[in-house]
Amino acid sequence: MTRVFWFLVASLGQGPNQKRLSQYCADPSIDVIILSFVHLFPQQASGYPGIDFGNQCWAETYAGPGYGGQNKPANNRLLKCPNLQRDLYTCWQTSTKKILLSLGDGTTAYQLTGAVDGENLAKQLWYMFGPRSAGFSVDGFDLNIEHPPTDGSAGYRALATKLRSLYATAPGTFYLTASPRCVVSDASMADALRATTFDMVFVQFYNTAQCSARRWADANRNYAPGGAFSAAGFTYDAWTSLLAGTYSRNARVYLGLPGSARAASPWFELTVRQAANLANAYYRRSNFGGVAIWEATYASENVASGKNFYQNLKAALNTASTNKRLSCVPR
């Protein structure tokens, strides 16, 4: 992918009283939108993926074909989302934003069982949400697997590898991304990340204290752009080293931050200044991609100096791109 330093990524789908996708598509501060989540896989949702985008969908579901010879209508979870479908088309017509569909979340309800399950899910996602989809087409898929697999990661390895091979069958550019926790390496996703090429890695530098952005901010209260700083357990460079030995050595790494005190445990929240300092500190890393914010609704309600959190962070990234003091940041 083209190197762009100032990408701002926002996740959408789990905040209260969410605005419609079309409103975020109209905001020039955002470059990538991650729709969250596909939270159930066919084995758990009567043969179709289960989706949960909060108020963006209705209670009505599509009838699944069943799984493993059993059809359980009570497990149907592929919700109908007509407004979201319309907004996806509007985004495609009116903006250059990339829309990704995220798989997983923090629950333990989803699981793959073996490589065949993973390959079948990849094909199903591609035909339901890929370029041939009638009305619900996205630019790629994000893996946000937050609990350990029970099959030795065979399913997730096969899922990632099959998606990558399917991308090559269609014109255009499609993205495979991951949202691991900041611990190196994330036990739930390490094998999948080594299996094939990922384009972007949105590391969650929150919810895990020892490698969090909050710990970095507390250790670098007097940081000035271009100056030295203490890593203080922050694992950005460790993720770079891990990826260097994989197919994803050229992936862009993003600073995953909570959009407000409500988006994660309040302790992990950063002020705009703290988040900007962190971005400045790592901006000149050769694989730096930008900032990824969880979650768009919470971030839009977090206002300072007349701008919401993600607008302030996009402004900070744009400022960093012209700051000559950041040209020789020590590693």
DOLO-616893 format. One record per residue (C-alpha): x, y, z; residue number from 1. Coordinates in pm, whole numbers, plus 50000, padded with zeros to 5 digits. Each point is the difference from the previous one (the first is absolute). Last residue first. Example, Ala and Ser with C-alpha at 12.3 -4.5 7.8 and 13.67 -1.06 7.14 Angstrom:
{x: 51367&y: 49894&z: 50714&pos: 2}
{x: 49863&y: 49656&z: 50066&pos: 1}
//
This chain:
{x: 51528&y: 50472&z: 51842&pos: 331}
{x: 50100&y: 50367&z: 49983&pos: 330}
{x: 49768&y: 50238&z: 49808&pos: 329}
{x: 50187&y: 50156&z: 49711&pos: 328}
{x: 49733&y: 50161&z: 49780&pos: 327}
{x: 49768&y: 50084&z: 50290&pos: 326}
{x: 50140&y: 50348&z: 50057&pos: 325}
{x: 49906&y: 50081&z: 49640&pos: 324}
{x: 49631&y: 50012&z: 50093&pos: 323}
{x: 49797&y: 49996&z: 49677&pos: 322}
{x: 49854&y: 49648&z: 50028&pos: 321}
{x: 49962&y: 50046&z: 50375&pos: 320}
{x: 49749&y: 50279&z: 49943&pos: 319}
{x: 49787&y: 49771&z: 49782&pos: 318}
{x: 50014&y: 49731&z: 50267&pos: 317}
{x: 49895&y: 50250&z: 50269&pos: 316}
{x: 49709&y: 50121&z: 49785&pos: 315}
{x: 49888&y: 49638&z: 49958&pos: 314}
{x: 50022&y: 49958&z: 50377&pos: 313}
{x: 49784&y: 50307&z: 50064&pos: 312}
{x: 49739&y: 49878&z: 49752&pos: 311}
{x: 50005&y: 49656&z: 50164&pos: 310}
{x: 49941&y: 50146&z: 50343&pos: 309}
{x: 49726&y: 50248&z: 49912&pos: 308}
{x: 50074&y: 50358&z: 49908&pos: 307}
{x: 49893&y: 50331&z: 50157&pos: 306}
{x: 50303&y: 50033&z: 50224&pos: 305}
{x: 49932&y: 49659&z: 50157&pos: 304}
{x: 49711&y: 49763&z: 49929&pos: 303}
{x: 49965&y: 49631&z: 50091&pos: 302}
{x: 49652&y: 49928&z: 49860&pos: 301}
{x: 50136&y: 49914&z: 49654&pos: 300}
{x: 50257&y: 49768&z: 50160&pos: 299}
{x: 49729&y: 49802&z: 50180&pos: 298}
{x: 49807&y: 49957&z: 49676&pos: 297}
{x: 50308&y: 49913&z: 49796&pos: 296}
{x: 50137&y: 49730&z: 50233&pos: 295}
{x: 50282&y: 49898&z: 50031&pos: 294}
{x: 50249&y: 50217&z: 49816&pos: 293}
{x: 50279&y: 49895&z: 49763&pos: 292}
{x: 50287&y: 50247&z: 49967&pos: 291}
{x: 50251&y: 50025&z: 49716&pos: 290}
{x: 50193&y: 49762&z: 49777&pos: 289}
{x: 50352&y: 49993&z: 50141&pos: 288}
{x: 50212&y: 49743&z: 49814&pos: 287}
{x: 50314&y: 50210&z: 49954&pos: 286}
{x: 49980&y: 50141&z: 50351&pos: 285}
{x: 49988&y: 50373&z: 49951&pos: 284}
{x: 49669&y: 50047&z: 50182&pos: 283}
{x: 50095&y: 49803&z: 50310&pos: 282}
{x: 50063&y: 50283&z: 50247&pos: 281}
{x: 49764&y: 50240&z: 49823&pos: 280}
{x: 49714&y: 49750&z: 50028&pos: 279}
{x: 50067&y: 49961&z: 50372&pos: 278}
{x: 50013&y: 50375&z: 50050&pos: 277}
{x: 49672&y: 50039&z: 49810&pos: 276}
{x: 49835&y: 49741&z: 50225&pos: 275}
{x: 50122&y: 50181&z: 50310&pos: 274}
{x: 49886&y: 50337&z: 49867&pos: 273}
{x: 49657&y: 49870&z: 49902&pos: 272}
{x: 49959&y: 49854&z: 50347&pos: 271}
{x: 50049&y: 49628&z: 50038&pos: 270}
{x: 49744&y: 49751&z: 50134&pos: 269}
{x: 50137&y: 49671&z: 50135&pos: 268}
{x: 49899&y: 50064&z: 50362&pos: 267}
{x: 49635&y: 50041&z: 49894&pos: 266}
{x: 49965&y: 49628&z: 49912&pos: 265}
{x: 49914&y: 50001&z: 49632&pos: 264}
{x: 49780&y: 50204&z: 49764&pos: 263}
{x: 49841&y: 50198&z: 50283&pos: 262}
{x: 50320&y: 50185&z: 50094&pos: 261}
{x: 50018&y: 50120&z: 49641&pos: 260}
{x: 50101&y: 49895&z: 49649&pos: 259}
{x: 50214&y: 49711&z: 50120&pos: 258}
{x: 50336&y: 49971&z: 49822&pos: 257}
{x: 50151&y: 49764&z: 49739&pos: 256}
{x: 50329&y: 50143&z: 49876&pos: 255}
{x: 50036&y: 49861&z: 49651&pos: 254}
{x: 50259&y: 49774&z: 49835&pos: 253}
{x: 50030&y: 50001&z: 49621&pos: 252}
{x: 50083&y: 49658&z: 49860&pos: 251}
{x: 50324&y: 49958&z: 49806&pos: 250}
{x: 50131&y: 49706&z: 50206&pos: 249}
{x: 49660&y: 49832&z: 49970&pos: 248}
{x: 50132&y: 49678&z: 49844&pos: 247}
{x: 50178&y: 49947&z: 50332&pos: 246}
{x: 50335&y: 50066&z: 50170&pos: 245}
{x: 49966&y: 50377&z: 49996&pos: 244}
{x: 49655&y: 49964&z: 50156&pos: 243}
{x: 50149&y: 49907&z: 50337&pos: 242}
{x: 50254&y: 50282&z: 49990&pos: 241}
{x: 49735&y: 50258&z: 49916&pos: 240}
{x: 49779&y: 49865&z: 50278&pos: 239}
{x: 50290&y: 50039&z: 50243&pos: 238}
{x: 50049&y: 50356&z: 49875&pos: 237}
{x: 49639&y: 50090&z: 50084&pos: 236}
{x: 50012&y: 49814&z: 50333&pos: 235}
{x: 49975&y: 50268&z: 50269&pos: 234}
{x: 50174&y: 49855&z: 50307&pos: 233}
{x: 50130&y: 50337&z: 50115&pos: 232}
{x: 50124&y: 50091&z: 49650&pos: 231}
{x: 50180&y: 50298&z: 50153&pos: 230}
{x: 50032&y: 50317&z: 49797&pos: 229}
{x: 50256&y: 50211&z: 49819&pos: 228}
{x: 49900&y: 50321&z: 49829&pos: 227}
{x: 49859&y: 50072&z: 49656&pos: 226}
{x: 49669&y: 50124&z: 50134&pos: 225}
{x: 50036&y: 50083&z: 50373&pos: 224}
{x: 49937&y: 49738&z: 50269&pos: 223}
{x: 49958&y: 50135&z: 50352&pos: 222}
{x: 49732&y: 49753&z: 50114&pos: 221}
{x: 50187&y: 49707&z: 49846&pos: 220}
{x: 49953&y: 49715&z: 50248&pos: 219}
{x: 49630&y: 50072&z: 50055&pos: 218}
{x: 49942&y: 50023&z: 49625&pos: 217}
{x: 50173&y: 49667&z: 49934&pos: 216}
{x: 49793&y: 49827&z: 50272&pos: 215}
{x: 49682&y: 50147&z: 49851&pos: 214}
{x: 50100&y: 49877&z: 49653&pos: 213}
{x: 49990&y: 49648&z: 50138&pos: 212}
{x: 50258&y: 49723&z: 50014&pos: 211}
{x: 49976&y: 49910&z: 50371&pos: 210}
{x: 49640&y: 50116&z: 50042&pos: 209}
{x: 49816&y: 49777&z: 49752&pos: 208}
{x: 49658&y: 50154&z: 49922&pos: 207}
{x: 50167&y: 50255&z: 49772&pos: 206}
{x: 50270&y: 50006&z: 49731&pos: 205}
{x: 49782&y: 49796&z: 49766&pos: 204}
{x: 50233&y: 49949&z: 49702&pos: 203}
{x: 49835&y: 50086&z: 49668&pos: 202}
{x: 50210&y: 49795&z: 49757&pos: 201}
{x: 49969&y: 50092&z: 49633&pos: 200}
{x: 50076&y: 49816&z: 49676&pos: 199}
{x: 50011&y: 49641&z: 50125&pos: 198}
{x: 50191&y: 49744&z: 49795&pos: 197}
{x: 49957&y: 49632&z: 50086&pos: 196}
{x: 50027&y: 49741&z: 50277&pos: 195}
{x: 50211&y: 50188&z: 50256&pos: 194}
{x: 49716&y: 50228&z: 50108&pos: 193}
{x: 49768&y: 49699&z: 50027&pos: 192}
{x: 50246&y: 49827&z: 50232&pos: 191}
{x: 50034&y: 50300&z: 50232&pos: 190}
{x: 49629&y: 50081&z: 50026&pos: 189}
{x: 49862&y: 49863&z: 50327&pos: 188}
{x: 50340&y: 49976&z: 50168&pos: 187}
{x: 50072&y: 50370&z: 49940&pos: 186}
{x: 50378&y: 50011&z: 49960&pos: 185}
{x: 50099&y: 50229&z: 50131&pos: 184}
{x: 49734&y: 50156&z: 50223&pos: 183}
{x: 49830&y: 50297&z: 49833&pos: 182}
{x: 49675&y: 49824&z: 49917&pos: 181}
{x: 49955&y: 49911&z: 49637&pos: 180}
{x: 49788&y: 50191&z: 49746&pos: 179}
{x: 50079&y: 49843&z: 49663&pos: 178}
{x: 49971&y: 50105&z: 49637&pos: 177}
{x: 49947&y: 49844&z: 49658&pos: 176}
{x: 49933&y: 50260&z: 49736&pos: 175}
{x: 49853&y: 49985&z: 49651&pos: 174}
{x: 50128&y: 50188&z: 49697&pos: 173}
{x: 49828&y: 49990&z: 49663&pos: 172}
{x: 49931&y: 49723&z: 49753&pos: 171}
{x: 49892&y: 49661&z: 50135&pos: 170}
{x: 50165&y: 49659&z: 50033&pos: 169}
{x: 50300&y: 50120&z: 50202&pos: 168}
{x: 49779&y: 50091&z: 50294&pos: 167}
{x: 49889&y: 49637&z: 50016&pos: 166}
{x: 50356&y: 49890&z: 50081&pos: 165}
{x: 50023&y: 50246&z: 50290&pos: 164}
{x: 49664&y: 49887&z: 50134&pos: 163}
{x: 50114&y: 49638&z: 49982&pos: 162}
{x: 50317&y: 50068&z: 50198&pos: 161}
{x: 49820&y: 50195&z: 50271&pos: 160}
{x: 49725&y: 49742&z: 50047&pos: 159}
{x: 50243&y: 49706&z: 49983&pos: 158}
{x: 50218&y: 50147&z: 50273&pos: 157}
{x: 49689&y: 50083&z: 50203&pos: 156}
{x: 49867&y: 49645&z: 49975&pos: 155}
{x: 50330&y: 49827&z: 50077&pos: 154}
{x: 50053&y: 50222&z: 50306&pos: 153}
{x: 50080&y: 49699&z: 50223&pos: 152}
{x: 49637&y: 49891&z: 49979&pos: 151}
{x: 49862&y: 50157&z: 50320&pos: 150}
{x: 50082&y: 50358&z: 49906&pos: 149}
{x: 50102&y: 50241&z: 50277&pos: 148}
{x: 49773&y: 50298&z: 50067&pos: 147}
{x: 50011&y: 50349&z: 49855&pos: 146}
{x: 49996&y: 49946&z: 49624&pos: 145}
{x: 49974&y: 50338&z: 49828&pos: 144}
{x: 50073&y: 49897&z: 49641&pos: 143}
{x: 49923&y: 50274&z: 49748&pos: 142}
{x: 49850&y: 49946&z: 49656&pos: 141}
{x: 50016&y: 50185&z: 49672&pos: 140}
{x: 49867&y: 50278&z: 49782&pos: 139}
{x: 49632&y: 49938&z: 50075&pos: 138}
{x: 49698&y: 49912&z: 49785&pos: 137}
{x: 49651&y: 49982&z: 50143&pos: 136}
{x: 49771&y: 50095&z: 49711&pos: 135}
{x: 50010&y: 49705&z: 49762&pos: 134}
{x: 50325&y: 49826&z: 50094&pos: 133}
{x: 50237&y: 49931&z: 49713&pos: 132}
{x: 50275&y: 50218&z: 50146&pos: 131}
{x: 50005&y: 49823&z: 50338&pos: 130}
{x: 49736&y: 49994&z: 50274&pos: 129}
{x: 49795&y: 49683&z: 49941&pos: 128}
{x: 50226&y: 49822&z: 49751&pos: 127}
{x: 50320&y: 50086&z: 50182&pos: 126}
{x: 49855&y: 49935&z: 50344&pos: 125}
{x: 49878&y: 49655&z: 49892&pos: 124}
{x: 50331&y: 49912&z: 49840&pos: 123}
{x: 50193&y: 50101&z: 50311&pos: 122}
{x: 49756&y: 49813&z: 50225&pos: 121}
{x: 50045&y: 49685&z: 49792&pos: 120}
{x: 50379&y: 50027&z: 50020&pos: 119}
{x: 49993&y: 50041&z: 50378&pos: 118}
{x: 49755&y: 49715&z: 50059&pos: 117}
{x: 50211&y: 49772&z: 49779&pos: 116}
{x: 50312&y: 50099&z: 50195&pos: 115}
{x: 49868&y: 49883&z: 50335&pos: 114}
{x: 49724&y: 50092&z: 50242&pos: 113}
{x: 49936&y: 50372&z: 49995&pos: 112}
{x: 49863&y: 50182&z: 50304&pos: 111}
{x: 49760&y: 50277&z: 50097&pos: 110}
{x: 49817&y: 50033&z: 50334&pos: 109}
{x: 50301&y: 50101&z: 50212&pos: 108}
{x: 49925&y: 50373&z: 49999&pos: 107}
{x: 50260&y: 50273&z: 49954&pos: 106}
{x: 49955&y: 50055&z: 49630&pos: 105}
{x: 50037&y: 49777&z: 49690&pos: 104}
{x: 50000&y: 50088&z: 49631&pos: 103}
{x: 50031&y: 50359&z: 49879&pos: 102}
{x: 49862&y: 50123&z: 49667&pos: 101}
{x: 50209&y: 50270&z: 49834&pos: 100}
{x: 49889&y: 50316&z: 49821&pos: 99}
{x: 50260&y: 50208&z: 49817&pos: 98}
{x: 49925&y: 50367&z: 49954&pos: 97}
{x: 50024&y: 50149&z: 49652&pos: 96}
{x: 49670&y: 50182&z: 50031&pos: 95}
{x: 49670&y: 50075&z: 49826&pos: 94}
{x: 49892&y: 49692&z: 49805&pos: 93}
{x: 50156&y: 49731&z: 50220&pos: 92}
{x: 49881&y: 50176&z: 50312&pos: 91}
{x: 49648&y: 50026&z: 49857&pos: 90}
{x: 50000&y: 49627&z: 49917&pos: 89}
{x: 50108&y: 49918&z: 50352&pos: 88}
{x: 49733&y: 50236&z: 50130&pos: 87}
{x: 49725&y: 49815&z: 49816&pos: 86}
{x: 50118&y: 49668&z: 50140&pos: 85}
{x: 50021&y: 50148&z: 50349&pos: 84}
{x: 49646&y: 50130&z: 49972&pos: 83}
{x: 49877&y: 49659&z: 49884&pos: 82}
{x: 50165&y: 49800&z: 50283&pos: 81}
{x: 49837&y: 49655&z: 50016&pos: 80}
{x: 50162&y: 49788&z: 50267&pos: 79}
{x: 50196&y: 49681&z: 49938&pos: 78}
{x: 49943&y: 49851&z: 50346&pos: 77}
{x: 49789&y: 49688&z: 49943&pos: 76}
{x: 50054&y: 49775&z: 50303&pos: 75}
{x: 49629&y: 49954&z: 50077&pos: 74}
{x: 49959&y: 49870&z: 49644&pos: 73}
{x: 50203&y: 49688&z: 50090&pos: 72}
{x: 50070&y: 49795&z: 49688&pos: 71}
{x: 50218&y: 49695&z: 50055&pos: 70}
{x: 50194&y: 49815&z: 49731&pos: 69}
{x: 50335&y: 50141&z: 50112&pos: 68}
{x: 49877&y: 50358&z: 49979&pos: 67}
{x: 49664&y: 50147&z: 49908&pos: 66}
{x: 49895&y: 50189&z: 49688&pos: 65}
{x: 49948&y: 50325&z: 50193&pos: 64}
{x: 49680&y: 50203&z: 49982&pos: 63}
{x: 50083&y: 50369&z: 49967&pos: 62}
{x: 49931&y: 50197&z: 50316&pos: 61}
{x: 49753&y: 50262&z: 50126&pos: 60}
{x: 50108&y: 50190&z: 50313&pos: 59}
{x: 50107&y: 50296&z: 49788&pos: 58}
{x: 50351&y: 50131&z: 49940&pos: 57}
{x: 50206&y: 50318&z: 50050&pos: 56}
{x: 49888&y: 50019&z: 50363&pos: 55}
{x: 50278&y: 49767&z: 50112&pos: 54}
{x: 50215&y: 49864&z: 49720&pos: 53}
{x: 49977&y: 49634&z: 50101&pos: 52}
{x: 50044&y: 49737&z: 49731&pos: 51}
{x: 49966&y: 49621&z: 49998&pos: 50}
{x: 50164&y: 49815&z: 49714&pos: 49}
{x: 49773&y: 49749&z: 49825&pos: 48}
{x: 49958&y: 49624&z: 50058&pos: 47}
{x: 49767&y: 50000&z: 50298&pos: 46}
{x: 50187&y: 50262&z: 50203&pos: 45}
{x: 50253&y: 49818&z: 50221&pos: 44}
{x: 50158&y: 49774&z: 49736&pos: 43}
{x: 49961&y: 50280&z: 49744&pos: 42}
{x: 50219&y: 50247&z: 50197&pos: 41}
{x: 49882&y: 50248&z: 50261&pos: 40}
{x: 50114&y: 50355&z: 50083&pos: 39}
{x: 50031&y: 50146&z: 49651&pos: 38}
{x: 50061&y: 50331&z: 50167&pos: 37}
{x: 50085&y: 50290&z: 49973&pos: 36}
{x: 50008&y: 50204&z: 49680&pos: 35}
{x: 50350&y: 50143&z: 49965&pos: 34}
{x: 50015&y: 50343&z: 49837&pos: 33}
{x: 50319&y: 50124&z: 49831&pos: 32}
{x: 50101&y: 50356&z: 49909&pos: 31}
{x: 49817&y: 50208&z: 50261&pos: 30}
{x: 50061&y: 50373&z: 50044&pos: 29}
{x: 49813&y: 50084&z: 49679&pos: 28}
{x: 49664&y: 49927&z: 50167&pos: 27}
{x: 49739&y: 49910&z: 49735&pos: 26}
{x: 50059&y: 49627&z: 50041&pos: 25}
{x: 49934&y: 50043&z: 50370&pos: 24}
{x: 49658&y: 50148&z: 49926&pos: 23}
{x: 49924&y: 49727&z: 49746&pos: 22}
{x: 50063&y: 49732&z: 50263&pos: 21}
{x: 49699&y: 50117&z: 50196&pos: 20}
{x: 50041&y: 50152&z: 50343&pos: 19}
{x: 50023&y: 49762&z: 50288&pos: 18}
{x: 49769&y: 50028&z: 50299&pos: 17}
{x: 50231&y: 49788&z: 50217&pos: 16}
{x: 50331&y: 49883&z: 49850&pos: 15}
{x: 50061&y: 49651&z: 49861&pos: 14}
{x: 50000&y: 50030&z: 49622&pos: 13}
{x: 50276&y: 50230&z: 49885&pos: 12}
{x: 50379&y: 49978&z: 50020&pos: 11}
{x: 50200&y: 50305&z: 49895&pos: 10}
{x: 50329&y: 50011&z: 49809&pos: 9}
{x: 50195&y: 50321&z: 49944&pos: 8}
{x: 50269&y: 49968&z: 49734&pos: 7}
{x: 50264&y: 50270&z: 50022&pos: 6}
{x: 50313&y: 49827&z: 49888&pos: 5}
{x: 49891&y: 49885&z: 49656&pos: 4}
{x: 50215&y: 49735&z: 49835&pos: 3}
{x: 49821&y: 49857&z: 49702&pos: 2}
{x: 49896&y: 49639&z: 50049&pos: 1}
//
